[in-house]
Amino acid sequence: MFDKFRNSLFKIFLELCIFDKNKRAKLKAQHAKKFLRKYIDYVITVKNIPQKEYSGNNIIWQYWHQGKENAPELIQKCFESVKHQMPEYEQIILSFDTIKNYVDLPQRYYSLVEQGKMPIAHFSDILRTYLLADPRWGGTWVDSTIYLTGKIPDDIMNSKFCVLQKNPQTDNQENKMSCFFIHSRPDSANINALKNFLDKYWAENDFVINYFFYEHASTMLSDLTPELKQEWDSMPYYDAEISGNLQKEMFKEFSEATWNKLISQTSIHKLSYKKFPEQILKNSYYNYIINKEI
């Protein structure tokens, strides 16, 4: 309880006293990582049970808390794009009510959501980690806000563990990855370390130290042991920032030349269904996506 209160006070102090947004974000990240250190150190004391030989599952996992049929129009288009671009993969779109058909999450996580103590975004972090670490599954987690304009590259899908990466020197949260896309085999050292971290953190806390704390944890774990570092160093490099470029254009006037440039840079685009302008240009990238036949 004291940690939760102290964290709230710290955030209030930053909002009142630090006016530079980037500096405030870095201070929040540094504060969070200092708090998370004991949970990160705990991870290396856990001995994971060796996995059976893994033959691989062609599954793409997605999630909409209220159920696919209740997702906004843009999210429906994102789901369609994944199905269209990756037809050889099984697309499984979970809801809060169907999770138990696929994976066993500790009841504490459901209770924290139902009590309003765990935001849905952080619950989905737990869900993706459990699914990817489950010996029956593994696969690829694709956020519901991901729009595909081409296939997910083979070198990603053939990796043991792969995320889209950031430069911690320029990222205002000083993180090395984004968690909106994760490919993993269940025997990945990184995905199992993240699972152990989450279980330990939420066993002792009922609050989020920082919105980006999953990314903080992955960044901190990435070179904690030789096994974790080897996985990280061997993954193909794809820039998470590039995947956000289409979102920056969404409500601007559509340009075919710019569209072609954007989709030549990456096939994985992170969009958002929030913060819509009061009026949307008829000839916008948003409407182009909504009206585009897939």
C-alpha positions in Angstrom: 0.0 0.0 0.0 2.8 2.4 0.8 4.5 1.7 -2.5 1.3 2.5 -4.3 0.8 5.8 -2.4 4.5 6.8 -2.9 4.2 6.1 -6.6 1.1 8.3 -6.9 2.8 11.2 -5.1 5.8 10.9 -7.4 3.6 11.1 -10.5 1.7 14.1 -9.1 5.1 15.8 -8.3 6.3 15.3 -11.9 3.1 16.6 -13.4 3.3 19.8 -11.2 7.0 20.4 -11.4 8.4 19.0 -14.7 6.9 20.7 -17.7 9.1 19.0 -20.4 7.1 16.0 -21.6 10.1 13.9 -22.6 12.0 14.6 -19.4 9.0 13.7 -17.4 8.6 10.4 -19.3 12.3 9.6 -18.7 12.0 10.3 -15.0 8.9 8.1 -14.7 10.8 5.3 -16.5 13.8 5.6 -14.3 11.6 5.6 -11.2 9.7 2.5 -12.4 12.8 0.6 -13.3 14.3 1.2 -9.9 11.2 -0.2 -8.3 11.1 -3.2 -10.7 14.7 -4.2 -10.1 13.9 -6.6 -7.2 11.4 -8.4 -9.5 13.8 -8.6 -12.3 16.5 -10.0 -10.0 14.0 -12.6 -8.7 13.5 -14.0 -12.2 17.0 -15.4 -12.4 16.4 -17.4 -9.3 13.5 -19.3 -10.9 14.4 -22.6 -12.5 12.0 -23.3 -15.5 11.1 -26.9 -16.3 12.7 -27.9 -19.6 10.3 -27.9 -22.5 9.6 -30.8 -24.7 10.9 -30.5 -28.3 8.7 -27.9 -29.9 7.5 -28.5 -33.4 5.8 -25.1 -33.8 2.3 -23.8 -34.1 1.0 -21.5 -36.8 -1.2 -19.5 -34.6 -1.8 -15.7 -34.5 -3.3 -14.6 -31.2 -5.5 -11.5 -30.9 -7.7 -10.1 -28.2 -10.7 -7.9 -27.9 -12.0 -7.8 -24.4 -15.7 -7.5 -25.2 -15.6 -9.9 -28.1 -14.7 -9.6 -31.8 -18.3 -8.8 -32.8 -18.2 -5.7 -30.5 -15.0 -4.2 -31.8 -15.0 -0.8 -33.6 -14.9 -0.6 -37.4 -11.2 0.1 -37.6 -10.4 -2.9 -35.4 -12.6 -5.1 -37.6 -10.5 -4.0 -40.5 -7.3 -4.8 -38.7 -8.6 -8.3 -37.9 -9.6 -8.7 -41.6 -6.1 -7.6 -42.7 -4.4 -10.2 -40.6 -6.7 -13.0 -41.9 -6.1 -11.9 -45.5 -2.3 -11.5 -45.3 -1.6 -14.6 -43.2 -4.1 -17.2 -44.5 -1.9 -20.2 -43.7 -2.0 -19.2 -40.0 -4.8 -19.9 -37.6 -6.2 -16.6 -36.3 -7.6 -16.9 -32.8 -9.4 -13.8 -31.5 -10.1 -14.2 -27.8 -12.5 -12.3 -25.5 -12.5 -12.1 -21.8 -15.1 -14.9 -21.8 -13.2 -17.3 -24.0 -9.7 -17.1 -22.5 -10.3 -20.2 -20.3 -10.8 -22.3 -23.4 -7.1 -21.9 -24.3 -5.0 -21.0 -21.2 -5.2 -21.2 -17.4 -4.6 -17.8 -15.9 -4.4 -17.5 -12.1 -7.7 -16.3 -10.7 -6.0 -13.3 -9.1 -5.6 -11.7 -12.6 -9.3 -12.0 -13.3 -10.1 -10.6 -9.9 -7.8 -7.6 -10.3 -9.6 -6.8 -13.6 -13.0 -7.2 -12.2 -12.1 -5.0 -9.2 -10.8 -2.3 -11.5 -7.3 -2.6 -10.2 -5.7 -3.9 -13.4 -6.3 -2.0 -16.7 -7.3 -4.2 -19.7 -4.1 -3.2 -21.5 -2.0 -4.8 -18.7 -4.3 -7.8 -18.4 -3.7 -8.4 -22.1 0.1 -8.3 -21.4 -0.4 -11.2 -19.0 -2.6 -13.0 -21.5 -0.1 -12.8 -24.4 2.8 -13.9 -22.2 0.9 -16.9 -20.8 -0.2 -18.0 -24.3 3.2 -17.7 -25.8 4.9 -19.5 -22.9 2.3 -22.3 -22.8 4.0 -25.6 -24.1 0.8 -26.3 -26.1 0.9 -23.1 -28.0 3.5 -20.4 -28.6 2.9 -18.5 -31.8 2.5 -14.8 -32.6 0.7 -12.1 -30.6 -0.7 -9.4 -32.8 -2.4 -6.5 -31.1 -6.0 -5.8 -32.3 -4.8 -2.4 -33.5 -2.3 -3.9 -36.0 -3.1 -3.5 -39.6 -1.1 -5.7 -42.1 -0.4 -4.5 -45.6 1.7 -7.6 -46.4 2.9 -10.8 -44.9 4.7 -10.9 -41.6 8.4 -11.6 -42.7 9.5 -15.2 -42.5 12.6 -14.3 -40.5 10.3 -13.1 -37.7 8.1 -16.2 -37.8 11.1 -18.5 -37.8 12.7 -16.8 -34.7 12.7 -18.3 -31.2 11.7 -14.9 -29.9 11.1 -11.6 -31.7 9.7 -8.2 -30.9 9.8 -4.9 -32.8 12.6 -2.9 -31.4 13.3 0.7 -30.2 16.4 2.7 -29.7 16.6 3.3 -25.9 18.8 6.4 -26.5 15.9 8.1 -28.3 12.8 6.5 -26.9 11.4 8.8 -24.2 10.8 5.7 -22.0 14.3 4.4 -22.7 12.9 1.0 -23.8 14.3 -1.4 -26.3 11.0 -2.9 -27.5 7.3 -2.5 -28.1 4.9 -5.2 -26.9 2.2 -4.8 -29.5 3.8 -7.6 -31.5 5.6 -10.6 -30.1 6.5 -13.8 -31.7 7.8 -16.6 -29.5 8.3 -20.3 -29.0 7.2 -21.5 -25.6 10.8 -22.5 -24.8 12.0 -18.9 -25.2 14.1 -17.7 -22.2 12.7 -14.2 -22.7 9.0 -15.1 -22.7 9.4 -17.3 -19.7 11.4 -14.7 -17.8 8.6 -12.2 -18.5 6.0 -14.6 -17.2 7.9 -15.2 -14.0 8.4 -11.4 -13.6 4.6 -10.7 -14.1 3.6 -13.4 -11.6 6.0 -12.1 -9.0 5.1 -8.4 -9.5 1.3 -9.0 -9.4 1.6 -11.4 -6.4 2.9 -8.4 -4.4 1.1 -5.4 -6.0 -2.3 -4.3 -7.2 -1.2 -1.2 -9.1 0.7 -0.3 -12.3 4.0 1.4 -11.5 4.1 2.8 -15.1 2.0 2.2 -18.2 5.1 0.9 -20.0 6.3 -1.4 -17.2 6.0 -4.5 -19.4 8.4 -2.9 -21.9 10.6 -1.8 -19.0 10.8 -5.4 -17.8 11.6 -6.8 -21.2 14.3 -4.2 -21.7 15.8 -4.9 -18.3 15.7 -8.7 -18.9 17.2 -8.6 -22.4 20.8 -8.9 -21.2 20.3 -10.2 -17.7 21.8 -13.6 -18.5 23.8 -15.0 -21.5 20.7 -17.0 -22.6 18.4 -14.0 -22.5 21.0 -11.9 -24.3 21.7 -14.5 -27.0 18.0 -14.7 -27.9 17.8 -10.9 -28.1 21.0 -10.6 -30.2 19.9 -13.3 -32.7 16.4 -11.8 -33.4 16.0 -10.0 -36.8 15.8 -6.2 -36.4 12.5 -4.5 -37.2 12.0 -0.9 -36.1 8.9 -0.3 -33.9 8.9 3.4 -34.7 8.5 2.8 -38.4 5.4 0.7 -37.6 3.9 3.8 -36.1 4.3 6.0 -39.1 0.9 5.2 -40.7 -0.9 6.2 -37.5 0.7 9.7 -37.7 -0.9 10.1 -41.2 -4.3 8.6 -40.4 -6.5 11.7 -40.5 -4.5 13.6 -43.2 -5.5 13.8 -46.8 -4.6 10.6 -48.6 -1.7 10.4 -51.0 -1.0 7.3 -53.0 2.7 8.1 -53.2 2.9 8.4 -49.4 0.8 5.3 -48.9 3.2 3.3 -51.1 6.2 4.6 -49.3 4.7 3.7 -45.9 3.8 0.1 -46.9 7.2 -0.3 -48.5 8.9 0.4 -45.2 6.9 -2.2 -43.2 3.9 -4.6 -43.5 3.1 -4.2 -39.7 1.3 -1.0 -38.8 0.3 0.0 -35.3 -2.9 2.1 -35.4 -5.2 3.5 -32.7 -9.0 3.5 -32.4 -8.8 6.4 -29.9 -8.3 10.2 -30.2 -10.4 10.7 -33.3 -10.8 14.3 -34.6 -14.3 15.9 -34.5 -14.4 15.7 -38.3 -12.6 13.2 -40.5 -11.6 14.1 -44.0 -13.5 12.1 -46.6 -10.3 11.6 -48.5 -8.2 10.5 -45.4 -6.0 7.5 -44.8 -8.5 6.4 -42.2 -11.4 6.3 -44.7 -9.1 4.7 -47.3 -8.5 1.8 -44.9 -12.2 1.6 -43.8 -13.4 1.5 -47.4 -10.6 -0.6 -48.9 -11.6 -4.1 -50.1 -9.5 -6.7 -48.4 
